[in-house]
Amino acid sequence: MATEDEDDPFACFGGDEDEDDDDIDPFSLDAQPSNNDNVRVIPPSSAIDAANREKARQLMESYATKKSAVAHDTKSHTANNDDSTFISTEFRFFSSRRDQKERTSALPWPQRPPLYLGPMAMSSSLAEGGGRGYVALRDLPPGTCVLIEEPYVEGWSEGQMGKELGLESIRHLLRLGGGSGKRAGEVLGALEELHPRREKVEEVFAVLNELGTTGGGNGDVDGVEPLDRIQIVNMMKDMDGDFNHVNEVQSLLAMAKEENITNSDGSPLNSRDINRLLLALRYNGFESGIYLHFSMFNHDEDPNCIKFRPSLEEGNETKVNNSDDNARKLPHYSEARTTRYVRKGEALTLHYLENPREVSHATRRKILWDQHRFDIGVENAYRKFLHLPDDVTFNGISDDDVGGTKDYDYDDQTNRRRAIYASELVNGEFPDSSLEEHKAMGTINNTTNSNNGNSKDQDEEEDVTVTSNIEKSLDDLEEMLQELQHIFQNTKGALNQALPYSGAFERAAALELTFGELVTASRSSLGNDHHILLSRCRRMHLDSIELVLSKCSDFLTEKQSVELMARFLPTVQMLLESQKRRLGSHHTHVAATYHDFSMGIQSLLSLSSRRLLSLKLEGMGSLEECSMMELYCRREKERIERLYPRDVEEILEMVK
């Protein structure tokens, strides 16, 4: 089951007007320190420090004035190399109701079109996804909306939530429409086109029946593709070998017969149909429900699109399991947008996992295999999966390669994919991982190295242990962080009274220090400053600092606030660099980190410019450079924000 990105794709940008925000500004430190705090309160800043702060404010105002003039000038012109062209009419895609009707008629569900089909079309000649998938109809800039769709079946049954996908979800489908059978029949008919398609499944088993074999085992079967054997034949064989599963399938078939629910051709459902439906939900389902057209996106480790769920809207409620008692809010549509330049004819792809760039390769490999039954491989196989050229070196990317030159292109495809690969290296080596299922079937070789010595195998095993230990620590700490966030959320009305007694302040402060120590220890163990897991470490460290600053400001001295920001800035700078390497310079996640960096610099410039300079951050050796960096980050955040306009309603109105 695929997962989606944040509920609000634009949350990283904040509201349209800052004054409307209800939450406390995490960088607002106006509150006076508590007299009961045991930490020594530092004396007022010296006259020198005050002068430095005044100089910083003047510099910021000066550069803001100059940049505003430049920005105003570029908005009135169309320059080929300027980001302002992204939002000019030259790059806008205009559609109409007639255009939508013509193009959606070529999709697998012409009678159930999406709300909006952007500048893309279905292709049946791709190398991935069984040949099917979307391709761009024209060159697309970052932020292009390519699809808006409502879930065909919203949500999941109450009995399925929080559990491994099972036949309860099929039972839920058969009950759609209040048991009349009509709605359920329509849904099952539409799902026949989801992978694995019913027609394809019947073809595969027709070949097996003709050969007189079940198709299982380790050997290839003539006429059956290896991936079909893995994703269809072997999966169904495992289902049929489960006694409880078989009994429950018979119960569902009896239910379908009673409600007169059939296949689209009128034939009665059989056990293979039920098993295929379960696989279709497994391979295509999203957290918020079943989407027909979103299911046609193929997976990529370097995707060029992202799927968003908009914020929940007032009155937009969905009944789960047809019960008023179980009513809960769900978004009524999702949207997909490009996150970088996409060439005409290029496949449009998503990543099937949530926050994929914060999960180790071994974990991603296992999840993708468990949920989707395809393997991204290790080392050489993974390099091929990333479509990296053979002549590209894979010994990591040094800081000198990037920061040492102004010509480094974060948006170059080879640079980005090389960075994705390098982000998995542990002490210069790509860690091995294994899939027990592969070993049992003999379908995929887990190791790509021919070294028969034990030292290599032992080192690879230790590398996997390092990443798994870090992920386990992160899971535990994230649970603690969420618990604290829940405590603060539930004590909004009496926060100052509740904190001293709950010990939440002390716990939050201790958790922040623990995250900082984990970042340091992980950097040492991984031997890779830009390892994928360090992005998660750093993001959660920033979240913990933000929690302390925003919810505990009444209990912080000025010195404590300064030191928190002094730990915040190096963390956010490293996170930003890692994200730009792997995501490129136009991604919404990069915008969020630019925002954090900008606000952090502003805060420390105001609190203690001397402490800011003492950090000796790259490119920030003077107050002037600090102010320029803050302005640059702010402008980059605003630039990326303009790439992702909140224009869904406008788009839908255009094609109404």
N, C-alpha and C positions, 0 to 999 in steps of 0.2 A: 504494500500500500504506500503510495507516494505521499509526501507531506508537503505542506506549503510554507511560504515565508510568513513574516509577521502579519498580524491582523490588519495593520495599517501600513501600506507601503510608504507612506509619507510621514510616518511618525518621527523619523530621524530629522525631519526639517522643522518640526515644531508647528505651532499654529500660524495662521496668516498674520495675526497680530500678537506680539509677545504679551501685551497687557491682558489678553484673554486667557492666558494659561492659568489653570487652577493650582497646579503643582508648585511647590517651592522651588525656586531656582537653585540647582545644586551648587552653583558657584556664588550664591549670595551669602555674604558673611557679615551682614550688618548687625547681627545679634551680638549683644555684649556677653563676654564670658561669665560663667557662673562664679560667684564668690566662694562656692563650696568645692571648686575644682582644686585638686591637690597639685596640679602641674603649675609651675611658676609662670606667672604672666610676665611677658617681656615688656620692658619700658617702651614709651613712645618712640617711634622711629627718629633717628637723628636728623638734623637739618640736611645733611648730605643725602640721606635716603629720600627725604621728602622732595628735595630738589630733583633727584633722579626720577621720581614718580611723575613730577610735573613735566619734566623733559619728555618722558615717555608719552604722556597724554598729548603734549604738543606735537610730537612726531606722528602719533596715530592720527590726529586731526589733519595734519599736513598731508600725509600719504592718502588718507581717505578722500580728501578734496581732489588731489591729483588723479587718483584712480577713478573717482566718480566722473571726472571730466572725460577721461579716456573711455570709460564704459559708455557714457552718453554718446560719444562720437561714433563708436563702433556699432551701436544699435541702429544708427541711421544709415548704415552702409552694409552691403553684402560683400564680405571678403571670403575668398575660397578657403582660407585656412583658419578662419575665426569660428569659435564655438557658437557665436550668435547666429550663424547660418543654420544651426540645428532647428531653430524655431521660426525660421523664415518660411514664407509660402513656397519657396523652391523645394523644400523638403517635406512639406505637409502632404499627407495622403488624403485625397478627397474621395468620398464614396457617396452612394445614393441608395435609395431603396431598390431601384432597378438593378444597380450594379451588385448589391448584396444578393439579390434573388438569383441572378445569373451565376455568380461565382459559387454560392453555397449549394447550387444544384449538383455540383460535381463532387460534393463531400459524401461520405458514406451514409449520412442521415439527412437527405435533402428536405424531408418533411419536418425535421427537428433542427432547424438552423440555429447557430449561436446568435446572441444579441448583436454581435458585430464581428465580422471577419476582416482583419486588416490586410495589408499588402503581402499576402502569402497565399500559397495554393498547395493542394495535396499532390504528392508525388508517389508513384508506385515503383520507382526504380532506384531507391536508395540502397546503400550497402547495409544499413542497420535497420532494425525494427521490422524485419520481415519484408523489407522493401518499401513499406509505407511510412510516410511522414510529411512534415511541412517544409517547404522551401520558400525563400524570399522572392517576390515578384519583381523587386527593384532593389537598388542599394538603399539600405536602411540605416539611419543614424541612431545613436543610443537614445533610449526612451520612447521609441516608436511603439505604439499600442498595436499589437498584432491579433489579439483575440479578447473578446468579452463574452462570458458565458455564465448562465445560471446553472447550478447543479441539476442534473436530470433527476436524481434522487438525492434529496437533502439529508445529510447526517446519516447516522447509523442507529440501530435499535439500542434501547437501553441495555438489553442483555448482552450486546456485543461490545459496548464501550469498555475500554481498559483491558480487553482480553485479546488473545490471539484470534485472528480471523477464522471463523468456523461456519458451520451450517446454520447457525442462528441468523446469519445475515441473509441466507437464502430464504429462510422462513419469513424473515421480515419483508423481503420482496414479494413473496406469495401473498402476504396479507395486505399489500398496498391496495388502496381503494376500498378499504373496509370489508374485504373478503368477497367483493363482487366478482373478482376474477378478470374484469375488463382491463383495469389499470395495470394489474400484475402482468397480464398477457402482453400489453403494449411495451412494458419495460423489458420483459424477457426477450421480446422480439428485437428491440433496439440493441440489447446487449449481445445479440448474436454476432454483431460486427466488431465487438471488442476482441482484442487478442487474448487467448487463441480463438479465432473465429470458428463458429460452428461448422461452416463448410470445410475449413481446413482440418478440423478434428476428424470429421467424417472421412475425408480423403486419406488421412494418415492411417486410420484404423481399417479402412478398406484395403490399403496396401498390406497391412499386417495380416488381415484375414486371408488375403489371397496367398500370402506366403506361409500361412499356417503357423505364425509365431506371435508371441505377445510383445516382442520388440524390446523386452528388458534385457538386462545383462550388460556386459562390457563391449560386445562386438557391435559394429555398425550394421544397419539393416538397409539393404538396397532399396532405394526409393523413398527413404525417410531421412530428412536432414538431421544432423547431430543435435542441433538446437531444439528441433521439434521432439526428438526423442527425450531430451532432458526436460523441456518445459511442459510437454504434453504426456507422452507415453509413460515415462517413469513416475511422474507425479500422480497420474491416475492409477497406476499400478500400486503405488503406496497407499492411496486412498482405499482401493478395493481390498487391500490386505488388512485393513483395520475393521474388526468385527463391529465395534460400536458405530463407526462411521457408516458402514453398510446398512445397519439397522435404522439409523436416523434418516438415511437417504430414502429408504422404503417408506418411512413415515411421511416424508415430504412429497413423495410421488402420490401417495394416497390423498394427501391434502390437495395437490394440484388436480387430481382426477375429480375430486368432489367439487372443486370450484370451477371445473371446466377450463383450466389453464393449460394451454398447449403451446407448441412452437409456432413460429410465424407461418409455417406451411400447413398448420392444422394437425400435424402429427402429435401424438401424446408424448409427454416428457418421459425420458428414461434415465437410468442412473448415470449414463455418460453425460447427458445434458446437465444434470445437477452438478457433477464434478467439474464440467467445463465452466459453468457459471461461477463456481467457487474460485477457479483459477482466474477467471476474468476479473473478479473483484480483487483478488490478490495482486494481480499484475497491473491493474488500472485504477484502483480506488484511491481517493484522496481523503485526507483527514476530515474535510467538510462535506464529503459525499461522493457521488458518482458523476463525473463529467464525461460526456461523449466526445466532444471535440478536443478537450484538453488531453484526453487519453492518447491522441495521435502524435503528441510530441514524443520524440525519442530522447533517450538519456545521453548525456555527455559529461565527462569529467571536467570539461572546460565549456560549460554551456554559454550560449549567447542570449538567452532569455531568462526571465524570472517570473514566477507566478505569484500574484498578490491577492490577498483577500482584503477588501476594503473594511473600514471600521463598521461596527454594528450600528444599525440605524434604529431610531425610535420606532416602535410599533412593528418592526420587522421580526416576527416570531415564527418559528417553525415547530410544529408539533412532532415530537419524536414518538414513534411507535403508536401514532394516532391517539395519544392520550393528552388531555388538557393538563393533567398533573405533571407531565413530563415536558411541557412546553419550554423551549429554551431558544435564545436568539442565535441566529446564524446569518452570515452575510448572504445577500440575495444574488450576488454575482462575483466572479473572480475575473481578473484581467492579467494578461501576459504582455510584458514589454521587453524590448531588446535592451541589453546592458552594454553594448559596444557596437561598432560599425559592423554591418552584415552585408556582404556582397550579394548581388542578384544571383539567384540560383543556389545559394548556400543553404544548407539544412538549418532549420531553426530547432533548437534543443533546450531542454531543461535538465536540471539535476534532480534525480528522484528522491534525494534525501534532504532533510531540513538542516540548515547550517552545515553543508558538506565540507566547507573549508575550515571546520573546527574539529573534524573527526579524523583519526589516523587512517592510513590506507588499509591496515589490517581490519579495522572495525568496519569501514565502508565496504570493503570486499565481502565481509561476512554478511552484512545486512542486505546488500544488493543480491547476494546469492540466495539468502533465506527468503527474501520477499519477491524477487523477480527472476531468479534462476538464470542469471548470466554472470560471468566472471570477468572482472577487470584485470585479473592477472597480477603478476609480480615482475619487477625489474624489466626485462626485455619485453615481455608481453604488455606490461603497463605502458611502456614507451610507445609501443605500437597503438595501444588504445588511445593515447594522447595525440596520435598522428605526428609524432616528432620525426624530423628528418634523420636519416642514419648518420649524417656527418656532424650532428650536434653533440657536444661534449656533455657529460652528465656528472661531473665531479663537483656539482654545487655552483652557486653563484656568490661570489665574494662581494662584500660591500664596495670594494674598489670597482667592480664591474658596473655597479649601478651609481652609487653616490659619487664616485670619482670622476664621472664624466657627465657633461650636460647633454650629451647626445643620446643617452640611453632612452629607448622608447618603451614605456610601460605598456603601450597598446599594440606593440608588435606581437603577432601570434606566436612566433617561435620563442621570443623572450618570455611571454606569459606562460606558455606550456612548459618551457624549461624550468621556470620558477615553480610551477605546480609540482613537477617531478622532484626538484631539489628540496622542496618543503617537506618531503618524506624522509630524507636522508638522516640517518642516525650515525654520528661520528664518521661521516663520509660514505657510508654504505647504505644501500637500499635494504631495509629489513624484510626478511622473508615472512610469509604467512601461509597457513595451510587451511584447507577446507576438507573436513573429514568426509563430507558427502562425495567430493571428487575422488578421494582415495578409494572409497567403497565402489564407485562406479568405474574407476579407471578411465575417466574421460578427459581429465586435465592434469597435466604435470604441475605439481605445486612449486617446484624449484626450477629456476632457469639457469642455474649454475652447474657446471659439470665437475666441480671440485669434489673429490671423494674424501678429502681429509676431514677430520672431526672438528678442527679448529674453526673452519668457516661456518659449519653448521652450528657450533656452540655460540659463536659470535652473533649469528642471526637470531638464534633463540633468545639470547640476552637482549638484543635490540627490541624484539617484540615484547619481552617482559618489561623493558623500560617504558615503552609507550602505553602498555596496558596498565602499569602501575600509576602512571601520570593520569590517565583517563579515569581510573578508579578514584584517585584523590579528587579530581575535578568534579566527578559525579557527587561525591560525598559533600564537598564544600558548596557545590551549587544548591544542594538540598538545604544546607544550613542557611545560605543566602536567601533562598525563597521563603524559608520559614521566618526569617527576620523581616523580610519585606511584607509578609502577611501580618506580622505583629504590628509594624508601623502603620500599615493600612487600616487596621482595625482599631487603632488608638488615635485617630485623627483628631477627634474632639477633645481629648484630654491627654495629648501627647506629653506635655511637660510633667504632668502628674504621674503618668504611667511609667515613664522611662526609668526614674531612679529605683523604682521597686521591682520592675521586671528584669533589670540587669541587661536590657536590650542594648543600651549604649556601650557597655563594656564588651558585650558579645560582638557587636558590630565592629568595634575598634580592633578586637583581637582577630576577627575574621579578615579584616583588611591586611593586617600584618602577616597573617598566614598565607594569603594569596601572594603577597610580595615575596615571601620566602619561597613559595612554590615556583614562582617565575625564575628566581635565581637558581634554585636547585635543578629545575628542568633544563635551563640553558646549559648547565654544566653536564648533566647526564646525556642530553641529546647531542651536544657538540654542534648545534645548528641554531643560530640566532633567529632564523626565520622558519623554524619547524612549524608545521601546521598546528600542533597542539599548543605552541606558545601563543598563537593568536587567541585561542580560547582562554588560556591562563591570563593573558593581558586584558582581554575584554572583561573577564569576571573581576579582575583586580580593579579595573576602572569602575565597574558597577558597585563594588564594595566601597570604594572611596566616595562615589557619588551618594551612596546611601548614608554614610556618616555625615557628609557635608550638608545634605539636604534635610535629613531628619534629626540630626543631633547638633545642629549649629549652636543652639542655646547652651550646650554643655562643652563647647570647644573654646579654648583660648585662642588668641590671634596666632600665637606661635604654633599651636597644634594645626590650625588651618593652613598656615604657611607650609609646614612640613608635609601635610597631606598633599598639597598641590605640588610640592617638590618631588613627591613620589609619583604623582599623577602624570606629569609632563613627560618624563623619560619613557614611561610605559606607553603612553598614547603615541609618542613619536615612532617607537618601534612597531607598534601595531599598524600605524598608517603605512609605513614602508612595506611591511609584509603584505598588507591588503592590496596596495597598488601593484606589487609584483605579480600577485596571483589573480587579481580581479581586473586590472587595468585602471585607468584614471576616470572612468565615467560611471562607476557602479554606485548604487544608493548606499551601500555599506561604507564606501570610501567617503561619501558626503557626510555621513554621521560622524565618522572619526575626524574629519576636517573640522566639523563643528566643535567636537570635544577639545581638539587641540587649540582652536582659536579662543574658546572660552577659558581654557586653562591658562593660556598666556595672558589674557586680559586680567584674570584674577590675580596672578602672581605679580604682574606689573603694578597692580594697584596695591597689593599687600606688602611686597618686599622685592623691589627690582634688584636689590643686591643679592638676594637668595636666588633669584632667577638667573642672574649672570654666573653665579657660583656653580650652577648645574653644568655649564659648558656644553650645552646641547649643540649639535651640528647646525651650522648656519645661524647661530644665535649668540655670537661672541660679543655683541654690544647692544645697547638699548635700541639703537636705530635698527639693527638687524632683527631684534626681537619684535619690534613694532611692524617691520616689513613682513616678517613671517606670520604674525597674527593676521595682518591684512590679507596676505596671500591665501591663508587657510579659509578665511571668511569669504573671500571672493570665489574660491574653488567650491566651497559648499553652495554658494548662491548659483554658480554656474551649473553645477550638477542638478540643483533643484529645478532650474529652468528646463532641463532636459526631460524631466518627468512631470509635466503639467497635470494638474488635477482636472482633467477635461473629459472624464468618462461620460458625464451627463451631456456635455456638448456633442460628443461623438454619437451618442445614442439618439440625440435629437436630430442630428444630420441625416441619419439613415432611417428615421421613423417613417 
